């Protein structure tokens, strides 16, 4: 089992940039945080989603679905990663979850994993994320 490592200036700066984008609720800041080869692991999708554009798309949808009620309650910061515990409400259900984020040496996100509970809340997140992703795809197809 690995032992926790201390936070570094790079991880602290990367986490501060993440929090700034989340607090702004503006997904326009996401591309500058995400590495080209980043991977997003969702509790709603079986396979990892790969590439900056895909990760930005999922996180943009999450900003909409998790909405203004998203609040981080606790965080654990390591040398190249963080675990952020959050709460929000989706479809009238209380949602609890964690974001596990890993950064590269340049402070760009290379891996973003989300876990959500309880099961009913996860089901609501899956439904709302699916609808938002479809809306985004349809909007991108319009001239």
C-alpha positions in Angstrom: 0.0 0.0 0.0 1.4 3.4 -0.9 1.7 6.1 1.7 0.2 9.6 1.3 2.6 12.2 -0.2 2.8 15.8 0.7 1.3 18.5 -1.5 3.6 20.3 -3.8 3.5 23.9 -5.2 2.4 22.4 -8.5 -0.5 20.4 -7.0 -1.5 23.4 -4.8 -1.6 25.7 -7.9 -3.4 23.2 -10.0 -6.0 22.7 -7.3 -6.4 26.5 -6.9 -7.0 26.8 -10.7 -9.6 24.0 -10.6 -11.5 25.7 -7.7 -11.4 29.0 -9.5 -13.1 27.5 -12.6 -15.6 25.6 -10.5 -16.5 28.8 -8.5 -16.8 30.8 -11.7 -19.3 28.2 -13.1 -17.8 29.1 -16.5 -16.7 26.0 -18.5 -14.7 28.2 -20.8 -11.8 27.9 -18.4 -11.8 24.1 -18.6 -9.6 23.5 -21.8 -6.7 25.3 -20.1 -6.8 22.9 -17.2 -6.9 19.6 -19.1 -4.0 17.7 -20.7 -4.4 16.6 -24.4 -4.4 12.9 -23.4 -6.6 13.3 -20.3 -9.0 10.5 -19.2 -12.4 11.0 -17.5 -13.8 8.1 -15.5 -17.6 8.4 -14.9 -19.8 6.3 -12.6 -22.3 6.5 -15.5 -20.1 5.2 -18.3 -18.4 1.8 -18.3 -15.3 2.8 -20.4 -12.9 5.6 -19.7 -13.5 8.7 -21.9 -10.3 9.9 -23.4 -8.9 13.1 -24.8 -9.1 16.8 -23.9 -12.3 17.6 -25.9 -14.1 14.6 -24.5 -13.1 15.4 -20.9 -14.0 19.0 -21.3 -17.4 18.0 -22.7 -18.2 15.7 -19.7 -17.1 18.4 -17.2 -19.1 21.1 -19.0 -22.2 18.9 -18.8 -21.4 18.2 -15.1 -21.3 22.0 -14.4 -24.8 22.2 -15.8 -26.2 19.1 -14.1 -24.6 19.5 -10.7 -25.4 23.2 -10.9 -24.9 26.1 -8.5 -25.6 23.7 -5.5 -22.3 22.0 -6.0 -20.1 22.5 -2.9 -16.8 20.9 -2.0 -16.8 19.9 1.7 -13.4 18.3 2.3 -10.3 17.7 0.3 -7.1 15.7 0.5 -4.1 16.9 -1.5 -1.1 14.9 -2.5 2.0 15.5 -4.6 0.2 15.1 -8.0 -3.4 14.5 -7.0 -6.4 15.4 -4.9 -9.6 13.9 -3.6 -12.5 16.4 -3.3 -15.6 15.4 -1.4 -18.7 17.2 -2.7 -22.5 17.5 -2.3 -25.2 18.8 -4.4 -28.8 18.2 -5.5 -30.0 16.6 -8.7 -33.6 15.9 -9.6 -34.7 16.6 -6.0 -32.2 14.1 -4.6 -29.2 14.8 -2.4 -26.0 13.7 -4.1 -22.7 12.9 -2.3 -19.6 12.2 -4.2 -15.9 12.5 -4.7 -13.8 13.8 -7.5 -10.3 12.2 -7.8 -8.0 14.4 -9.9 -4.5 13.7 -11.0 -2.2 16.3 -12.6 0.9 16.0 -14.7 4.2 17.9 -14.0 2.8 21.0 -15.8 -0.3 21.1 -13.5 -2.7 19.9 -16.2 -5.4 17.3 -15.3 -4.5 13.9 -16.8 -7.1 11.8 -14.9 -10.5 12.8 -13.5 -12.5 10.1 -11.7 -16.0 10.7 -10.2 -17.8 8.5 -7.7 -21.4 9.2 -6.6 -23.7 7.9 -4.0 -26.4 6.8 -3.0 -27.6 4.7 -5.9 -30.8 6.7 -6.4 -28.8 9.9 -6.7 -26.4 8.2 -9.1 -29.4 7.2 -11.3 -30.6 10.8 -11.3 -27.1 12.0 -12.3 -27.0 9.5 -15.1 -30.3 10.6 -16.5 -29.6 14.3 -16.2 -26.0 13.9 -17.6 -27.3 11.9 -20.6 -29.9 14.5 -21.4 -27.3 17.3 -21.1 -24.8 15.6 -23.2 -27.4 15.0 -25.9 -28.5 18.6 -25.8 -24.8 19.6 -26.2 -24.3 17.3 -29.2 -27.5 18.6 -30.8 -26.4 22.2 -30.3 -23.0 21.5 -31.8 -24.6 20.0 -34.9 -26.7 23.2 -35.5 -25.2 25.7 -37.9 
